[in-house]
C-alpha cells in the first residue's frame, strides 16, 4: 500500500512545473524549520527545568555541607590547640583552608572552561540530517 502511495505522489510531482515544485519545497522547508525550532524550544525548556531542580538540590546540599565543614574546622582547631596555642592552631587551619580553596578554584576554572555550552543537540542533529536529505534530493533531481 505504502509503495503505491509514493509512486502516485512521485507521478503528481513530476507533472508539476518547476515553479510549483520550488513553491512546494519552500513551504515544506518553512514548516520543517518551524518544527525544528519548536523541538529545540521544547528540549531547552525541559533541560532548564531539570537544571533548575538539580541546582536547588545542589544548593541545599551545599548549605548542609557548609555547616558540617564548620563543625570539622572547629574540631581541627580544638585538636591542634592541645599541641600549640589556640591562636596558632587557628592560623594553621586557616592556612590549610586557603590552600584548599586555591586548588579548588583552579580545578573548577579548568572544568568550566571545558564545559559544553547548552545546546539543543537533538534539534541540531535533526537539522543536519534534514539538510543532508534535501541536498541529496536536489542532487538526484539534477542528475535526471
C-alpha positions, -999 to +999 in steps of 0.1 A: +000+000+000+027+025+011+048+019-021+017+026-043+012+059-025+048+070-031+047+062-068+014+082-072+030+111-053+061+110-075+039+110-106+020+140-093+052+158-085+068+150-119+037+166-136+042+199-118+061+228-131+095+238-116+079+269-101+053+248-083+079+224-071+100+254-058+069+268-040+062+234-025+098+229-014+098+264+001+066+257+021+079+223+033+112+239+043+094+266+062+073+240+080+104+219+087+123+249+102+093+258+124+091+222+136+128+221+144+126+254+163+096+241+182+116+209+191+146+230+201+124+252+223+108+222+240+141+205+245+156+236+261+126+241+284+129+205+296+167+209+302+161+241+320+136+226+344+159+197+351+188+220+357+168+243+380+157+214+402+192+200+403+206+234+412+181+238+440+191+204+455+228+212+450+223+244+469+206+227+498+234+201+499+259+230+499+243+247+529+243+214+549+279+207+539+288+243+549+277+237+585+293+203+586+326+217+574+323+245+600+320+219+628+350+199+614+371+231+613+362+239+649+372+203+658+405+206+640+413+239+657+405+224+691+425+193+684+456+214+674+451+236+705+461+206+725+496+208+709+501+245+705+485+278+715+449+282+703+457+312+681+485+293+663+462+263+657+435+286+642+462+302+620+474+267+608+439+256+600+431+289+582+462+285+560+453+249+551+417+261+542+430+289+520+453+264+502+425+240+496+403+269+483+430+279+458+434+244+445+396+240+442+393+274+424+420+264+398+404+230+392+369+245+389+381+271+365+396+245+343+364+224+343+343+254+335+365+263+305+359+228+291+322+228+298+300+222+268+276+251+261+239+245+265+227+235+230+196+216+218+216+186+205+187+166+192+173+195+172+207+204+158+212+167+147+178+167+130+186+199+111+218+184+099+200+152+088+173+173+070+199+194+052+216+162+040+183+148+028+174+180+009+209+182-006+207+146-017+173+150-032+184+181-051+215+163-064+194+133-075+168+156-092+196+175-111+211+142-124+178+132-141 
